[in-house]
Amino acid sequence: MFKFILGVSAALTLFLVQGCTDAAAVLDQNEEISNHNWAYINRVKFDVKIDDETAPYNIYLNLRVGGGYRYSNIYVLLLQKHGNKTAKTRYQFPLANPDGEWLGSGSGNLYSYQLPLRKQYKFPAKGVYQLEIEQNMRDNPLHEVSDVGLRIEKAQ
């Protein structure tokens, strides 16, 4: 009887874990920034395989900063490499209201953001793309940046 209950419990756990996966997500990864100091040369890199160049995708920047982050915004560069082609785009995102209230969701002294880089974007061709995120602020390194990541999902 104990083996039966254990087997059913394991099967139920496996079923629940599989049911929690996000079918729309092509990539959803974050990288921890060493010592929470993000230098220019420490680009965060992700490889993503695109199988359908006709499908639109949404691309988001995942970001976590500490409460001691000095600015109300952030500038980042997104580099997209495929084959011998590289495209670079600069983005600026507000992180706080003018009164200093953080716009992200807070957990303790960390604030999390999911910021739109591209909506309804169609990759030019099938293949593996290397996407790199570089901080583009005046400070080098940029203090109080905990994690940086990308989420790429098929658009609805």
N, C-alpha and C positions, 0 to 999 in steps of 0.2 A: 504494500500500500504506500509506504514511504517513497519508493522509487517512482511510483505512478505520480504522486503529488509533485515530486521533484522534477519529473519530466514535463508535466503540464506547466509548472512554474517557469521552467527554462523556455519552453515554447512560447508562452505568453510574453515573457520578457523580450524575446527575439522579435516577436510580432510587433510589440509596442515600439521598439527601437527602429525597426524598419518603417513603421508608420510615421515616425517623426522626421524623416528626411524631407527636405524641401525639393520637390521635383523641378521647380522653376530655376533653382540655383545651378549655374554652371561652375561657379567658383565663389567661395565665401571663406576667405582666409585672412588672418591677421598676424602681424609680426610684432613681437615685443621690441621696443627701442631700448637699447642698452643704456643703463643708468638714467633713462628718461631724457637723454640729450641727443637730439636728432641733428647730425651734421649733414652738410650738403653731399658729401661723398658717400654717405650711407643711404643710398637709394634702396627702397623696398621693392623687390622684384617678384613677379608672379608670371608663370607660364599658363596659358589657357588654350585649349584646343577647341577650335570652332569648326563644327561639322556642317553647318548650314549657313551660308553667307546670305541667304535670302530672308532669314528670320531677324526681326528686330530684337535688340538687347538693351537692357538698362544697366548702366555701370555706376556703382556708388563707391565713394571713398569712406572707409570705416576709420574713425579717429577717436582716440581717447586721450584727454589731457587732464593734468592735475589742476587742482584749485589755485595753485600758484602760477599758472600760465599767465604771462604778463600782458597779453594782447586780447583784443575783442574780435580778432579775425585771424585767418591764416591764408597764406599764399602757397600753392603747391604747383609743381609741374607734373604732367602726365606724359610719359614717353611711351609710344606704341611702336614696337618693332616687329616687322614681318618680312622675312627674306632680307633684301638689302635696302628696304624702305623704313624710314623712321619719321614719325610725326610727333611733334611736341606741342602741347597746349598748356597754357597757364590759367589757373583758376584762383579765385579769391572767394572765401566763404566767411560769413559772419559767425562768430561763436558765442557772442554775448550781446545783450541789449546795451544801449548807451549808458544805462544806469548801472551796468556791471553784472546784471543777472544773466547767468549762463543759459544758453538756448538748448543745450544738450540734456539728455537724461542723466541724472546724478545718482551715484552710488558711493556714499562716503565722500571722499575728497576727489573722486574721478568723475569726469563728465564724458559721456559717449555720444557720438554723432554718426549718422549715416547720411552723407552728403552726395547729391546727384552730380556725377561727372558728365554722363551722356544718357539721354533718354531716347528710346526708339532708334538706337544706333545700329546700322548694318555694317558688319565688318566687310571689307572689300573682297576678300577671298577666303576659301577654306584654308585651314592650316593651324599651326601653333604660333600664337602671338606672345611676345614678351612685353608685359606692361610693367613700367617702373614709375614709382612715385618719389619725387624729390621735394624736400621742403624748400621754399623760395622766399624766406623771410630775410631780414637784415642780419639777425643774430645767427651766428654759427659757432657752436651748435645752438639749436633752439631748445630751450629748457622746458621741462614739464610735459613732454609728449611721451605718453606711456606706450601706446600701440597704434600701428597704422596698418590698414588692410584694404582689400578690394572685395566687393560683391558684384558678380556679374550674373544676371538672370535673364531668362527669356521674357520679353515684354508680353503683356497680355493684350 
